[in-house]
Amino acid sequence: MAHSEDQRIYIKDLNYINITNRNLRYHLSNGKVYDSQTLRQSFSKEINPLLTKPELHFIQPSLLINLTNVETLWSDHLMFDHGDVIYYPKAAYDKLKEKWKNYFI
C-alpha cells in the first residue's frame, strides 16, 4: 500500500474514498489503493475541496463516491465498472440515486 503523497491521483481514476485508521483511503478503478497521511481534521473537512466536483457524491459519515465509475446501483450497495462492490447506508439511497441519474442526463 502506497501513500498518496507519492502518487498523483486523477479524479477520473478514482472510484471512492473512505476513511481507515485516520487515513483517507483512495480506491482506484485499476484496483490500486493508496492511503493518505494521518488526518488532522474530520473526513468531511478533508474532502471538502472535492465536493465542488459534480461527479463526486459524499455519503456521511465517511464515503466519497465517483459517480462516473458506478455501473449498477442498489438500495444498499453499488458496483463499479471493474466489479468492486461497496455498501452504504440505505438512508443514503434516494439522494445517491437521484444524483447518479442526473449526472448522466
C-alpha positions in Angstrom: 0.0 0.0 0.0 1.5 3.3 -1.0 0.9 6.8 0.4 -1.0 9.1 -1.9 1.7 11.8 -1.5 3.9 9.5 -3.6 1.3 9.3 -6.3 -0.8 11.8 -8.3 -4.4 10.6 -8.3 -6.7 11.8 -11.1 -10.5 12.0 -10.3 -11.3 10.0 -13.5 -9.3 7.1 -12.0 -10.9 7.3 -8.6 -13.7 5.0 -7.6 -14.2 6.1 -4.0 -12.5 7.4 -0.9 -13.2 6.2 2.6 -11.5 6.5 6.0 -9.4 3.8 7.5 -7.4 4.2 10.7 -7.5 8.0 10.5 -6.2 7.9 6.9 -8.0 8.7 3.7 -8.0 5.5 1.6 -8.2 6.1 -2.2 -9.6 3.2 -4.2 -8.8 3.5 -7.9 -10.5 1.9 -10.9 -7.4 -0.1 -11.7 -7.7 -1.9 -8.3 -4.8 0.0 -6.6 -5.4 1.5 -3.2 -3.5 4.4 -1.7 -3.5 5.8 1.9 -3.0 9.4 2.9 -1.1 10.7 5.9 -2.9 10.7 9.2 -5.9 13.1 9.1 -5.5 16.2 11.1 -9.2 17.1 10.8 -12.5 15.4 10.1 -13.2 13.4 6.9 -15.7 15.9 5.7 -13.3 18.8 6.1 -10.5 16.8 4.3 -12.7 16.1 1.3 -14.5 19.4 1.2 -12.4 20.8 -1.7 -13.5 17.8 -3.8 -17.2 18.4 -3.2 -17.3 21.0 -5.9 -16.8 18.2 -8.5 -20.2 17.2 -9.9 -19.1 13.6 -10.4 -18.4 13.1 -6.7 -21.0 12.3 -4.1 -20.5 12.4 -0.3 -22.3 9.8 1.8 -22.0 10.6 5.5 -20.1 9.8 7.6 -17.1 8.8 5.6 -17.6 7.8 1.9 -17.0 9.8 -1.2 -18.1 8.1 -4.5 -17.1 8.9 -8.1 -20.4 8.6 -9.9 -18.7 8.3 -13.3 -17.4 4.8 -12.5 -20.6 3.4 -10.9 -22.1 0.7 -13.1 -25.1 -0.5 -11.0 -26.9 0.9 -8.0 -29.0 -1.0 -5.4 -30.7 0.2 -2.3 -27.7 -0.5 0.0 -24.7 -1.2 -2.3 -23.3 -0.3 -5.7 -20.9 -1.9 -8.2 -18.2 -0.1 -10.1 -17.3 -0.7 -13.7 -14.5 -3.1 -12.9 -16.6 -5.1 -10.4 -15.8 -3.7 -7.0 -18.8 -3.6 -4.7 -19.3 -1.3 -1.7 -22.1 -1.0 0.8 -23.6 2.2 2.1 -26.5 3.1 4.5 -29.9 2.5 3.0 -30.9 6.0 4.1 -28.5 7.4 1.5 -30.0 5.6 -1.4 -32.6 8.1 -2.6 -30.2 11.0 -2.7 -27.5 8.9 -4.3 -29.9 7.5 -7.0 -31.1 11.0 -7.9 -27.6 12.5 -8.2 -26.4 9.4 -10.2 -29.3 9.6 -12.6 -29.0 13.4 -13.1 -25.2 13.2 -13.6 -25.7 11.2 -16.8 -28.6 13.2 -18.2 
